[in-house]
Amino acid sequence: MAGSETTEGVVGGRLHAEDYALNFADLHPAMDLHEAKVAADRCYFCHDAPCVTACPTTIDIPLFIRQISTGMPKAAARTILDQNILGGMCARACPTEVLCEEACVRELAEGAPVEIGRLQRFATDFLISADEHPYHRAAETGFRIAVVGAGPAGLSCAHRLSMKGHQVTVFEPNIKPGGLNEYGIAAYKTVDQFAQREVDWLLSIGGIEILPGQLGDDISIPGLRDSHDAVFLGIGLAGVNALMTEDGGDAAAVDNVEDAIAFIARLRQETDLSQLPVGRDVVVIGGGMTAIDAAIQSKLLGAETVTLVYRRGREQMSASGFEQELALKRGVHIRANARPVRLISENGALGEVEFVRTRTRDGRIEDTGSRFRLKADQLFRAIGQRLEVDSDRIEIDRGKIRVDGDGRTSLEGVWAGGDCASGGDDLTVTAVAEGRDAAEDIHRFLSGN
């Protein structure tokens, strides 16, 4: 972040050491066996349970909860992992409040759903902590598959292909595998390096080679297709939309203006949070989960004021109501119906952000002409990400790789899933499902079925 080390307001060490530990403690602490059984006993074990329909990976939720209630947590974990091999991280990061728990009969009747997410975490943690891997590779098939991207979609695809006996090579641009699970989830949602522990556990099945830092200009989709029997693309959305001011300038040219996803990634890899600079007055632009995570964590690092500004109404923010309330409880101000038009800086350092108030008519945003300013020495942009891929080689649909229901792209022998593919909803749990389903179709393709 340019200039942060020389800007008076953007510094590290705003808090005492014990405050960092307290602020970034586990958002939803793990259950013990007694707590899990009590929570499991609230389940009605519905026939045609609506929670299963609401789960993108279609986990048999009533079954795994019954297995917990009868003292079989390992069997419960197997029920989960059969459908979602990254069930541990999804239990931490998945917006259960708008998926399975929102559909829960208890939620509809009482406003208090069964704690499905925490029960899923209890079961998967129990198995992973036991250092057991319940899956085994089938006999070697001799087929070699290239997976591009070691995020949730790529890892899910690689694991399922390995189970089928195929050899998988994963090309990953980052030093660590995991994708958004490692670099893009708020630190208080995944403590104790769990994301990496889950990846290590997943890879223990064997047959999967990860090549970190290997994805460069010398690696192309046609080249991978020529050297492998199939290719799966789980490349996510690596590009970040620019924030342009009304005079046509790029906001990135001003010191202490940064992409929110880069800030979160840096925070996740920082071993000493007191060394991470944060402003006194922080502004975050956006209305999704990345914006919420950046805003909350800025406050937890010691920022005095944090304001999240979204161009539409709060009800149109893609961040769930639960996450919005969490931000408010942590001291974040949310200003809706406004968009940034000008950055006011002195000697290249950010000082204020000017906004114009907006309104929505017939689905379109209009400026009202009314303006206001917010004091800001640090600005995070969370206004969406974009696909970065050679579009001359593959068909694109509304900014994402076009795929059919099985994940097949316009190039024969190439599949895609996760955030980079059309039809998804940019959730970790959906990426896992798409990687899993693409792997099954790749296996059918290679088997001649």
Backbone hydrogen bonds, N-H to C=O, Kabsch-Sander energy under -0.5 kcal/mol:
donor,donor_aa,acceptor,acceptor_aa,energy
4,S,1,M,-1.6
6,T,3,G,-1.5
7,T,3,G,-0.9
8,E,6,T,-0.5
10,V,7,T,-0.9
11,V,9,G,-0.8
11,V,278,V,-1.8
13,G,274,S,-0.7
19,D,16,H,-1.0
20,Y,16,H,-1.3
21,A,17,A,-1.5
22,L,18,E,-2.0
23,N,19,D,-3.1
24,F,20,Y,-2.1
25,A,22,L,-1.3
27,L,188,Y,-2.7
36,A,32,D,-2.5
37,K,33,L,-2.2
38,V,34,H,-2.3
39,A,35,E,-2.5
40,A,36,A,-2.6
41,D,37,K,-1.8
42,R,39,A,-1.2
43,C,40,A,-1.8
49,A,46,C,-0.8
52,V,49,A,-0.8
53,T,49,A,-1.2
54,A,50,P,-1.7
55,C,51,C,-0.6
55,C,52,V,-0.9
58,T,55,C,-1.9
61,I,59,I,-1.9
64,F,60,D,-2.1
65,I,61,I,-2.3
66,R,62,P,-2.2
67,Q,63,L,-2.3
68,I,64,F,-1.7
69,S,65,I,-2.4
70,T,66,R,-1.6
71,G,68,I,-1.9
72,M,67,Q,-3.2
76,A,72,M,-2.0
77,A,73,P,-2.4
78,R,74,K,-2.1
79,T,75,A,-2.0
80,I,76,A,-1.9
81,L,77,A,-3.2
82,D,78,R,-2.0
83,Q,79,T,-0.5
83,Q,80,I,-1.2
84,N,80,I,-2.4
87,G,84,N,-1.4
90,C,86,L,-2.2
91,A,87,G,-1.7
92,R,88,G,-0.7
92,R,89,M,-0.7
93,A,89,M,-2.8
94,C,90,C,-2.5
96,T,94,C,-2.5
98,V,95,P,-2.2
99,L,96,T,-1.0
101,E,96,T,-1.5
102,E,96,T,-1.0
103,A,99,L,-1.6
104,C,100,C,-0.7
108,L,104,C,-1.9
109,A,105,V,-2.4
110,E,106,R,-3.0
111,G,106,R,-0.8
111,G,107,E,-1.4
112,A,106,R,-1.0
116,I,114,V,-2.5
119,L,115,E,-2.1
120,Q,116,I,-2.5
121,R,117,G,-2.1
122,F,118,R,-2.3
123,A,119,L,-2.1
124,T,120,Q,-2.5
125,D,121,R,-2.8
126,F,122,F,-1.7
127,L,123,A,-1.7
128,I,124,T,-2.7
129,S,125,D,-2.7
130,A,126,F,-0.8
131,D,128,I,-1.8
132,E,127,L,-1.3
138,A,162,S,-0.5
138,A,163,M,-1.3
141,T,165,G,-2.1
142,G,165,G,-0.5
145,I,167,Q,-2.7
146,A,230,A,-2.4
147,V,145,I,-0.5
147,V,169,T,-2.9
148,V,232,F,-3.1
149,G,147,V,-0.8
149,G,171,F,-2.8
155,L,151,G,-3.0
156,S,152,P,-2.1
157,C,153,A,-2.3
158,A,154,G,-2.7
159,H,155,L,-2.5
160,R,156,S,-1.9
161,L,157,C,-2.3
162,S,158,A,-2.3
163,M,159,H,-2.2
164,K,160,R,-1.1
165,G,162,S,-1.8
166,H,161,L,-2.1
167,Q,143,F,-2.5
168,V,207,G,-2.6
169,T,145,I,-2.4
170,V,209,E,-3.6
171,F,147,V,-2.9
171,F,169,T,-0.6
172,E,170,V,-0.6
172,E,211,L,-2.1
178,G,150,A,-2.9
181,N,178,G,-1.6
182,E,179,G,-1.1
183,Y,179,G,-2.6
184,G,180,L,-2.2
185,I,180,L,-0.8
189,K,186,A,-1.8
190,T,186,A,-0.6
190,T,187,A,-0.8
194,F,191,V,-1.3
197,R,193,Q,-1.9
198,E,194,F,-2.7
199,V,195,A,-1.7
200,D,196,Q,-2.7
201,W,197,R,-2.0
202,L,198,E,-2.6
203,L,199,V,-2.6
204,S,200,D,-0.8
204,S,201,W,-0.8
205,I,202,L,-1.2
206,G,203,L,-2.1
209,E,168,V,-2.8
210,I,208,I,-0.5
211,L,170,V,-3.4
211,L,209,E,-0.5
213,G,172,E,-1.6
213,G,174,N,-1.1
214,Q,172,E,-1.3
214,Q,211,L,-1.0
216,G,214,Q,-1.2
219,I,216,G,-1.8
220,S,218,D,-0.6
224,L,220,S,-2.5
225,R,221,I,-2.5
226,D,222,P,-2.2
227,S,223,G,-1.4
228,H,224,L,-0.9
229,D,144,R,-2.9
230,A,144,R,-0.9
231,V,413,G,-2.2
232,F,146,A,-2.8
233,L,415,W,-2.5
234,G,148,V,-2.9
234,G,232,F,-0.6
238,A,236,G,-0.6
239,G,386,R,-2.2
241,N,384,G,-2.4
244,M,242,A,-0.7
245,T,249,G,-2.6
246,E,341,V,-2.7
248,G,245,T,-2.3
251,A,243,L,-2.6
251,A,249,G,-0.6
253,A,250,D,-2.1
254,V,251,A,-1.8
255,D,348,G,-2.4
256,N,2,A,-1.4
257,V,254,V,-1.1
258,E,379,L,-2.5
260,A,381,R,-3.0
263,F,259,D,-1.7
264,I,260,A,-2.5
265,A,261,I,-2.1
266,R,262,A,-2.3
267,L,263,F,-2.3
268,R,264,I,-2.5
269,Q,265,A,-1.2
270,E,266,R,-0.7
270,E,267,L,-1.0
275,Q,272,D,-2.2
276,L,273,L,-1.5
278,V,11,V,-2.6
282,V,280,R,-0.5
282,V,305,T,-2.9
283,V,378,Q,-2.3
284,V,307,T,-2.7
285,I,380,F,-2.7
286,G,284,V,-0.6
286,G,309,V,-2.3
292,I,288,G,-2.1
293,D,289,M,-2.9
294,A,290,T,-2.4
295,A,291,A,-2.4
296,I,292,I,-2.8
297,Q,293,D,-2.1
298,S,294,A,-1.7
299,K,295,A,-1.8
300,L,296,I,-2.4
301,L,297,Q,-1.5
302,G,299,K,-1.2
303,A,298,S,-2.1
304,E,280,R,-1.2
305,T,280,R,-2.1
307,T,282,V,-2.4
308,L,333,H,-3.5
309,V,284,V,-2.9
309,V,307,T,-0.5
310,Y,335,R,-2.5
316,Q,313,G,-1.7
317,M,314,R,-1.6
319,A,287,G,-2.2
324,Q,320,S,-2.3
325,E,321,G,-2.5
326,L,322,F,-2.2
327,A,323,E,-2.1
328,L,324,Q,-2.2
329,K,325,E,-2.5
330,R,326,L,-1.5
331,G,328,L,-1.4
332,V,327,A,-2.6
333,H,306,V,-2.9
335,R,308,L,-3.3
335,R,333,H,-0.6
336,A,334,I,-0.6
337,N,312,R,-2.5
338,A,310,Y,-1.7
339,R,356,V,-2.1
341,V,354,E,-2.9
342,R,354,E,-1.5
344,I,352,E,-2.8
345,S,343,L,-0.6
346,E,349,A,-2.3
349,A,346,E,-1.7
350,L,255,D,-0.9
351,G,344,I,-2.6
352,E,344,I,-2.1
353,V,374,L,-2.4
354,E,342,R,-3.3
355,F,372,F,-3.3
356,V,339,R,-2.4
357,R,370,S,-3.3
358,T,337,N,-2.2
359,R,366,E,-2.2
361,R,359,R,-0.5
361,R,364,R,-2.9
364,R,361,R,-2.3
366,E,359,R,-3.3
368,T,357,R,-2.9
369,G,357,R,-0.6
372,F,355,F,-2.0
374,L,353,V,-2.4
376,A,351,G,-2.3
377,D,281,D,-2.4
378,Q,281,D,-1.2
379,L,256,N,-2.7
380,F,283,V,-2.5
381,R,258,E,-2.5
382,A,285,I,-2.6
382,A,380,F,-0.5
386,R,239,G,-2.5
387,L,399,G,-0.6
391,S,389,V,-1.3
393,R,390,D,-1.8
394,I,390,D,-0.6
397,D,400,K,-4.0
400,K,397,D,-1.3
401,I,420,C,-2.9
402,R,395,E,-2.2
404,D,408,R,-1.6
407,G,404,D,-1.9
409,T,414,V,-2.5
412,E,410,S,-0.5
414,V,411,L,-1.8
415,W,231,V,-3.1
416,A,407,G,-2.3
417,G,233,L,-2.1
420,C,417,G,-0.5
421,A,418,G,-1.7
422,S,401,I,-2.8
424,G,421,A,-0.9
431,A,427,L,-2.3
432,V,428,T,-2.2
433,A,429,V,-1.8
434,E,430,T,-2.4
435,G,431,A,-2.4
436,R,432,V,-2.4
437,D,433,A,-2.6
438,A,434,E,-2.1
439,A,435,G,-2.0
440,E,436,R,-1.7
441,D,437,D,-1.8
442,I,438,A,-2.8
443,H,439,A,-2.4
444,R,440,E,-2.0
445,F,441,D,-2.5
446,L,442,I,-2.8
447,S,443,H,-1.9
448,G,445,F,-1.0
449,N,444,R,-2.5
